Amino acid sequence: MRLIEQYQAEFSRQLASGGGSHEISTQNTLAWFASKGKAMYEDAFAHETQILINTTSVKTSLLEQGFPDGWSDYERKAKNETFYKANAKIFLGQVEALDADSPSSPTPDSWQHRYEIIKSLLLGSIALLNDWASHTQQIDDVYNVWRAGVDHPSLIYRGAVALSRGDAGHSPYAAVSLLRAAIELRLRWAFGVLGRIEPNGGVAPIAMSTLLAEVSKQKNNIRFSVDFDHICRLYGWCNIHMHAGLKLYEWLPLFALDYLDPLFSAQPCTTGIRPGVSLHAGIRTTSVVFDAVRGALEPSDGGVMLVRPESCHIVISE
């Protein structure tokens, strides 16, 4: 039996070891992965691909190598072994993070949710090798696992229903649509530019590509808690799912949410209109730069719908 087959057989056995108890199955699987499974996958990955999993744990490098920022970038990355090395490393890290993040007050639903997460991560680790074989070796369906690479609209809808009702159903890519909305609103409200007033009096949204381009021109004069280029990369990655339904791997939403957390979390702030601790402190700049970005977005043939500076989600200093 090949190493990858041993790995797959063993994690399948661990997932079924609880006899119907998600708690026992999850605990057994995570304990096995920490003691043996991680090393088994590293060896199997190297044996199958003849490449080593990334040794770096630097999140910035993993993001740049493992997240395509658009369809064309995905097609390039899918042919490059670096993409698979980085994703294998992200996979290992997310299993370890799940193991370390035990629920403080576990319930049957929370254990079911954790079980579905670890199951999808482990199956995804095989799917990653399937993609490597298909895109770099032109050999399809080498490994005994199948998954839908594209989200069906019905599944997205069911994920939305589950989220709205607080169900424990596992819909990892439902988070991508929410993350895309969060990034877009974070940047629109930071600079308070909500729309373009057209000559006929109507209001139309300013394209995100236009907003990102203008902010990019000033990015060296704006302090972001997360690198602006990485924000753009993750926004582009979200768009692949939004526009084409491409799912890629279940660990990517988990990594992305963790990576962007500082952009959305409260941080100490001693300057600006609201000193203290602010949810807006993830983006900071001067009034001159703030006005320059807003001014560049005002069209010549109409006005722009602006939020007052004191209501914008940004810390402005003089």
C-alpha positions as CSV (number, residue, x, y, z in Angstrom):
1,M,0.0,0.0,0.0
2,R,1.4,3.4,-1.0
3,L,2.0,6.0,1.6
4,I,-0.9,8.2,0.5
5,E,-3.2,5.2,0.6
6,Q,-2.0,4.4,4.2
7,Y,-2.6,8.0,5.2
8,Q,-6.1,8.1,3.6
9,A,-7.1,4.7,5.2
10,E,-5.9,5.8,8.6
11,F,-7.7,9.1,8.7
12,S,-10.9,7.4,7.4
13,R,-10.6,5.0,10.3
14,Q,-10.1,7.8,12.8
15,L,-13.1,9.7,11.5
16,A,-15.2,6.6,12.0
17,S,-13.7,5.7,15.4
18,G,-16.4,7.4,17.5
19,G,-19.2,5.0,16.7
20,G,-21.5,7.9,15.8
21,S,-20.1,10.3,18.4
22,H,-18.7,13.4,16.7
23,E,-16.9,14.4,19.9
24,I,-14.9,11.1,20.1
25,S,-14.2,10.9,16.4
26,T,-13.0,14.5,16.3
27,Q,-10.7,14.1,19.4
28,N,-9.3,10.8,18.1
29,T,-8.7,12.3,14.6
30,L,-6.9,15.4,15.9
31,A,-4.8,13.3,18.4
32,W,-3.8,10.9,15.5
33,F,-2.9,13.8,13.3
34,A,-0.7,15.5,15.9
35,S,1.1,12.2,16.7
36,K,1.3,10.5,13.3
37,G,-0.9,12.0,10.6
38,K,1.0,15.2,9.9
39,A,4.3,13.3,9.3
40,M,2.4,10.7,7.2
41,Y,1.0,13.4,5.0
42,E,4.4,15.2,4.6
43,D,6.0,11.9,3.6
44,A,3.2,11.0,1.3
45,F,3.1,14.4,-0.4
46,A,6.9,14.3,-1.0
47,H,6.7,10.7,-2.3
48,E,3.8,11.4,-4.7
49,T,5.0,14.8,-6.0
50,Q,8.8,14.6,-5.5
51,I,8.6,18.1,-4.0
52,L,8.8,19.1,-0.3
53,I,6.0,21.0,1.5
54,N,6.9,24.6,2.3
55,T,9.1,24.9,5.3
56,T,8.2,28.6,5.8
57,S,5.4,29.4,8.2
58,V,5.5,33.1,7.1
59,K,1.8,33.9,6.4
60,T,2.6,36.6,3.9
61,S,4.5,34.2,1.7
62,L,1.9,31.5,2.0
63,L,-0.8,34.0,1.0
64,E,1.1,35.2,-2.0
65,Q,1.8,31.6,-3.2
66,G,-1.4,29.9,-2.2
67,F,-4.1,32.4,-3.0
68,P,-4.8,33.3,-6.7
69,D,-6.1,36.9,-7.0
70,G,-8.1,36.2,-10.2
71,W,-8.9,33.5,-12.7
72,S,-5.8,34.2,-14.8
73,D,-3.6,34.0,-11.8
74,Y,-5.3,30.7,-10.8
75,E,-4.5,29.2,-14.2
76,R,-0.9,30.2,-13.8
77,K,-0.6,29.0,-10.2
78,A,-2.3,25.7,-10.9
79,K,0.6,24.8,-13.2
80,N,3.3,25.7,-10.6
81,E,4.4,23.4,-7.8
82,T,4.8,26.3,-5.5
83,F,1.0,26.6,-5.3
84,Y,0.7,23.1,-4.0
85,K,3.6,23.3,-1.6
86,A,2.0,26.5,-0.1
87,N,-1.5,25.0,0.1
88,A,-0.1,21.8,1.8
89,K,1.5,24.0,4.4
90,I,-1.7,26.0,4.9
91,F,-3.6,22.7,5.3
92,L,-1.2,21.5,8.0
93,G,-1.4,24.8,9.8
94,Q,-5.2,24.9,9.8
95,V,-5.5,21.4,11.3
96,E,-3.1,22.4,14.1
97,A,-5.1,25.6,14.7
98,L,-8.3,23.6,14.9
99,D,-6.7,21.3,17.5
100,A,-5.5,24.2,19.5
101,D,-8.8,26.0,19.4
102,S,-10.9,23.7,21.6
103,P,-14.5,25.0,22.4
104,S,-14.7,26.4,25.9
105,S,-18.3,25.1,26.4
106,P,-18.7,22.3,23.8
107,T,-22.1,21.2,22.7
108,P,-23.2,18.3,20.4
109,D,-23.6,20.9,17.6
110,S,-20.2,22.4,18.1
111,W,-18.6,18.9,18.0
112,Q,-20.5,18.1,14.8
113,H,-19.2,21.3,13.3
114,R,-15.6,20.6,14.3
115,Y,-16.0,17.1,12.9
116,E,-17.2,18.4,9.6
117,I,-14.2,20.8,9.5
118,I,-11.5,18.2,10.1
119,K,-13.2,15.8,7.7
120,S,-13.3,18.4,4.9
121,L,-9.7,19.4,5.6
122,L,-8.4,15.8,5.4
123,L,-10.4,15.1,2.2
124,G,-9.1,18.3,0.8
125,S,-5.5,17.2,1.4
126,I,-6.1,14.4,-1.1
127,A,-8.0,16.6,-3.5
128,L,-4.9,18.9,-3.5
129,L,-2.8,16.0,-4.8
130,N,-5.5,15.2,-7.4
131,D,-5.3,18.8,-8.7
132,W,-1.5,18.6,-8.7
133,A,-1.6,15.5,-10.9
134,S,-4.2,16.9,-13.2
135,H,-2.7,20.4,-13.7
136,T,1.0,19.6,-13.6
137,Q,1.2,16.0,-14.8
138,Q,-2.0,16.0,-17.0
139,I,-3.2,12.8,-15.3
140,D,-6.8,12.9,-13.9
141,D,-8.4,11.1,-11.0
142,V,-5.2,9.5,-9.6
143,Y,-6.4,9.5,-6.0
144,N,-9.5,7.9,-4.6
145,V,-11.4,11.1,-3.7
146,W,-13.9,13.2,-5.5
147,R,-15.2,16.7,-4.8
148,A,-17.1,19.4,-6.7
149,G,-14.6,22.0,-7.7
150,V,-17.4,24.5,-8.3
151,D,-20.1,25.5,-5.9
152,H,-23.6,24.9,-7.2
153,P,-26.0,27.9,-6.5
154,S,-28.3,25.6,-4.6
155,L,-25.5,24.7,-2.2
156,I,-24.7,28.4,-1.7
157,Y,-28.4,29.0,-1.0
158,R,-28.5,26.1,1.5
159,G,-25.4,27.5,3.2
160,A,-27.2,30.9,3.6
161,V,-30.2,29.2,5.1
162,A,-28.0,27.3,7.5
163,L,-26.2,30.5,8.6
164,S,-29.4,32.4,9.0
165,R,-30.9,29.7,11.2
166,G,-27.7,29.0,13.2
167,D,-27.5,25.4,12.0
168,A,-24.3,23.5,12.5
169,G,-24.1,22.6,8.8
170,H,-20.6,22.9,7.4
171,S,-20.5,25.4,4.5
172,P,-16.9,26.8,4.5
173,Y,-17.3,28.7,1.3
174,A,-20.4,30.5,2.5
175,A,-17.9,32.6,4.4
176,V,-16.2,33.8,1.2
177,S,-19.2,35.8,0.1
178,L,-19.5,37.4,3.5
179,L,-15.7,38.2,3.6
180,R,-15.9,39.8,0.1
181,A,-18.8,42.0,1.4
182,A,-16.8,42.8,4.5
183,I,-13.7,43.9,2.6
184,E,-15.7,46.0,0.2
185,L,-17.6,47.8,2.9
186,R,-14.5,48.2,5.0
187,L,-12.8,50.1,2.2
188,R,-15.8,52.1,1.0
189,W,-16.6,53.3,4.5
190,A,-13.0,54.0,5.3
191,F,-13.0,56.7,2.7
192,G,-16.7,57.4,2.8
193,V,-17.3,57.2,-0.9
194,L,-20.6,55.4,-1.3
195,G,-21.7,56.2,-4.9
196,R,-21.5,58.5,-7.9
197,I,-24.3,61.0,-8.4
198,E,-25.1,61.0,-12.1
199,P,-26.2,64.0,-14.2
200,N,-29.8,62.8,-14.1
201,G,-29.8,62.7,-10.3
202,G,-29.5,59.0,-10.0
203,V,-26.9,57.3,-7.8
204,A,-24.6,54.5,-9.1
205,P,-21.9,52.7,-7.1
206,I,-18.3,53.5,-7.8
207,A,-16.6,50.4,-9.1
208,M,-14.3,48.7,-6.5
209,S,-11.6,48.5,-9.1
210,T,-11.7,52.3,-9.3
211,L,-11.6,52.7,-5.6
212,L,-8.7,50.2,-5.2
213,A,-6.7,51.9,-7.9
214,E,-7.0,55.3,-6.3
215,V,-6.2,53.9,-2.8
216,S,-3.2,52.0,-4.3
217,K,-1.7,55.3,-5.5
218,Q,-1.6,56.5,-1.9
219,K,-0.9,53.2,-0.2
220,N,2.5,54.3,1.0
221,N,0.9,57.2,2.8
222,I,-1.8,55.1,4.4
223,R,-1.2,52.8,7.4
224,F,-3.1,49.5,7.0
225,S,-3.0,46.9,9.7
226,V,-2.9,44.3,6.9
227,D,-0.8,44.9,3.8
228,F,-2.9,46.7,1.2
229,D,-1.7,44.5,-1.7
230,H,-2.7,41.4,0.4
231,I,-6.2,42.9,1.0
232,C,-6.5,43.3,-2.8
233,R,-5.3,39.7,-3.4
234,L,-7.8,38.3,-1.0
235,Y,-10.6,40.4,-2.5
236,G,-9.7,39.1,-5.9
237,W,-9.7,35.5,-4.6
238,C,-13.2,36.1,-3.2
239,N,-14.2,37.3,-6.6
240,I,-13.3,34.0,-8.2
241,H,-15.9,32.3,-6.1
242,M,-18.4,35.1,-6.5
243,H,-18.1,35.2,-10.3
244,A,-17.3,31.6,-11.2
245,G,-18.2,29.5,-8.1
246,L,-14.6,28.1,-7.9
247,K,-14.1,26.6,-4.4
248,L,-10.4,25.4,-4.3
249,Y,-9.7,24.2,-0.8
250,E,-11.5,24.3,2.5
251,W,-8.6,25.6,4.5
252,L,-8.3,28.8,2.4
253,P,-11.4,30.6,4.0
254,L,-10.1,29.7,7.5
255,F,-6.6,31.2,6.7
256,A,-8.1,34.3,5.0
257,L,-10.4,35.1,7.9
258,D,-7.5,34.8,10.4
259,Y,-5.2,36.8,8.2
260,L,-7.6,39.7,7.8
261,D,-8.7,39.8,11.4
262,P,-6.6,42.9,12.3
263,L,-8.3,44.9,9.6
264,F,-11.7,44.4,11.3
265,S,-10.7,44.3,15.0
266,A,-10.5,47.0,17.6
267,Q,-7.1,48.4,18.1
268,P,-5.5,51.1,20.4
269,C,-5.7,54.5,18.9
270,T,-4.3,57.8,20.4
271,T,-4.9,60.1,17.4
272,G,-7.8,61.1,15.3
273,I,-11.4,62.1,16.0
274,R,-12.0,59.1,18.4
275,P,-8.9,58.4,20.5
276,G,-8.8,55.3,22.6
277,V,-9.7,51.9,21.2
278,S,-11.4,51.9,17.8
279,L,-12.7,49.4,15.3
280,H,-11.6,51.9,12.7
281,A,-7.9,51.9,13.6
282,G,-7.0,49.2,11.1
283,I,-6.7,52.0,8.5
284,R,-5.0,55.3,9.4
285,T,-3.9,58.3,7.3
286,T,-3.7,62.1,7.3
287,S,-6.5,64.5,6.3
288,V,-4.5,65.5,3.2
289,V,-4.3,61.9,1.9
290,F,-7.9,61.2,2.9
291,D,-9.1,64.2,0.9
292,A,-6.9,63.3,-2.1
293,V,-8.4,59.8,-2.4
294,R,-11.9,61.2,-2.1
295,G,-11.2,64.0,-4.6
296,A,-9.8,61.6,-7.2
297,L,-13.0,59.6,-7.1
298,E,-15.3,62.5,-7.9
299,P,-16.3,62.4,-11.5
300,S,-16.1,65.4,-13.8
301,D,-19.7,65.1,-14.9
302,G,-21.4,64.8,-11.6
303,G,-21.0,64.6,-7.8
304,V,-20.2,61.9,-5.4
305,M,-22.1,60.6,-2.4
306,L,-19.8,61.2,0.6
307,V,-19.9,60.3,4.2
308,R,-18.7,63.0,6.7
309,P,-15.1,62.4,7.7
310,E,-16.0,62.0,11.4
311,S,-18.4,59.1,10.4
312,C,-15.9,57.3,8.2
313,H,-14.3,54.0,9.4
314,I,-10.8,55.3,9.5
315,V,-8.5,57.2,11.9
316,I,-7.5,60.6,10.5
317,S,-4.7,62.6,11.9
318,E,-3.7,66.2,10.9
